[in-house]
Amino acid sequence: MPRILIVDDEQSQIDLLTTEMKFTGWATGFAYNGVDAVLKVLDGGWDVLLMDIRMPKLDGIGALKIIRRVAPDLPVIMFTGQAGQGDMYETTRLGAYTCLLKPVDLDQLHRVLTEALRLAP
């Protein structure tokens, strides 16, 4: 069963995505900021990381930079409701699989996650 780490500072977003992932048969974990995301990635066991850009403590771009050093092959899908095109471009430049806009279209998310899971080590 694939394991998806969902990282967002909004509980409602985590609840929505967790419900969708469980409906699909995927296991989930969550973190509320980039620092916790990095720590969970270091613990290992994740197949895909789904992470917001705008968060407290350490934003998604900062977390992505660190995660790329410690888990270079982990597929990362970024999403945002507030970032501009520059931030979205920056995430893909740093190695994110893609960057989606909030509110996330669940059908699109499912397709992107399925594609990203094929890349998982």
Phi and psi in degrees as a GROMACS rama.xvg file:
@    title "Ramachandran Plot"
@    xaxis  label "Phi"
@    yaxis  label "Psi"
@TYPE xy
-62.0333  145.225  PRO-2
-114.266  122.014  ARG-3
-111.346  125.282  ILE-4
-95.8583  119.282  LEU-5
-102.659  127.017  ILE-6
-125.067  115.782  VAL-7
-161.711  146.795  ASP-8
-87.2016  -1.10409  ASP-9
-103.034  115.47  GLU-10
-58.5536  -37.8292  GLN-11
-63.5551  -36.499  SER-12
-68.5085  -43.159  GLN-13
-61.7813  -43.4724  ILE-14
-61.0251  -45.9139  ASP-15
-60.7068  -48.9433  LEU-16
-69.6658  -37.4725  LEU-17
-62.2856  -44.1987  THR-18
-61.0066  -44.5005  THR-19
-63.6094  -42.4251  GLU-20
-66.4495  -41.3812  MET-21
-65.8909  -37.0462  LYS-22
-60.9896  -34.7253  PHE-23
-80.1977  -14.6141  THR-24
96.1689  13.7962  GLY-25
-100.122  142.399  TRP-26
-82.6422  149.794  ALA-27
-132.99  157.876  THR-28
-137.169  171.171  GLY-29
-147.038  159.079  PHE-30
-143.885  153.479  ALA-31
-102.862  -2.51388  TYR-32
-159.483  170.155  ASN-33
-64.7235  -34.1944  GLY-34
-61.8402  -49.9057  VAL-35
-63.7107  -35.4333  ASP-36
-61.54  -46.5527  ALA-37
-60.2091  -44.1502  VAL-38
-62.2364  -40.4395  LEU-39
-69.7688  -36.0777  LYS-40
-65.4499  -40.0469  VAL-41
-61.0736  -34.0363  LEU-42
-67.2632  -25.8875  ASP-43
83.9575  178.937  GLY-44
93.8654  3.41918  GLY-45
-98.4231  142.931  TRP-46
-96.331  -31.7014  ASP-47
-148.655  145.52  VAL-48
-112.66  128.406  LEU-49
-116.381  111.361  LEU-50
-136.192  136.742  MET-51
-73.4675  154.8  ASP-52
-83.8655  -47.9288  ILE-53
-91.7458  109.744  ARG-54
-149.355  160.295  MET-55
-76.5595  170.208  PRO-56
67.8033  -62.0069  LYS-57
-147.34  119.157  LEU-58
-72.9231  173.524  ASP-59
-62.9723  -35.1201  GLY-60
-67.5842  -44.6228  ILE-61
-62.5437  -42.7231  GLY-62
-64.4603  -40.4768  ALA-63
-60.8955  -40.5859  LEU-64
-58.9273  -43.5685  LYS-65
-70.4086  -44.8929  ILE-66
-61.2952  -37.1672  ILE-67
-61.4534  -30.6273  ARG-68
-76.3827  -36.0638  ARG-69
-96.8799  -22.0942  VAL-70
-143.87  69.4356  ALA-71
-63.5053  -21.8879  PRO-72
-98.0912  -3.78302  ASP-73
-70.5618  120.276  LEU-74
-65.3406  130.765  PRO-75
-122.741  126.384  VAL-76
-112.123  121.804  ILE-77
-96.6185  155.628  MET-78
-147.785  156.157  PHE-79
-158.227  150.476  THR-80
-115.852  -7.70592  GLY-81
-125.84  -17.1872  GLN-82
-77.1504  154.013  ALA-83
-88.0775  179.469  GLY-84
-59.2414  -32.0147  GLN-85
-62.0375  -43.8972  GLY-86
-66.0878  -39.8382  ASP-87
-64.1185  -42.5473  MET-88
-63.122  -42.5394  TYR-89
-59.5199  -39.3916  GLU-90
-64.4238  -41.0503  THR-91
-72.3918  -33.6265  THR-92
-62.4003  -34.5814  ARG-93
-81.9544  -2.32696  LEU-94
110.799  8.35538  GLY-95
-68.0837  147.426  ALA-96
-63.8716  -43.4854  TYR-97
-165.45  173.116  THR-98
-132.671  124.114  CYS-99
-106.508  155.288  LEU-100
-93.5232  142.426  LEU-101
-84.4925  148.202  LYS-102
-68.7837  135.794  PRO-103
-70.6908  128.143  VAL-104
-72.8979  118  ASP-105
-65.8308  -32.7074  LEU-106
-66.5807  -44.0358  ASP-107
-63.3767  -43.4039  GLN-108
-59.9485  -43.8318  LEU-109
-59.9972  -44.3983  HIS-110
-62.047  -46.037  ARG-111
-65.7734  -41.5365  VAL-112
-63.598  -41.402  LEU-113
-61.466  -43.3587  THR-114
-63.3895  -44.7712  GLU-115
-64.8954  -36.7762  ALA-116
-62.536  -28.4113  LEU-117
-66.1932  -23.4344  ARG-118
-88.8304  -15.4833  LEU-119
-59.3792  137.368  ALA-120
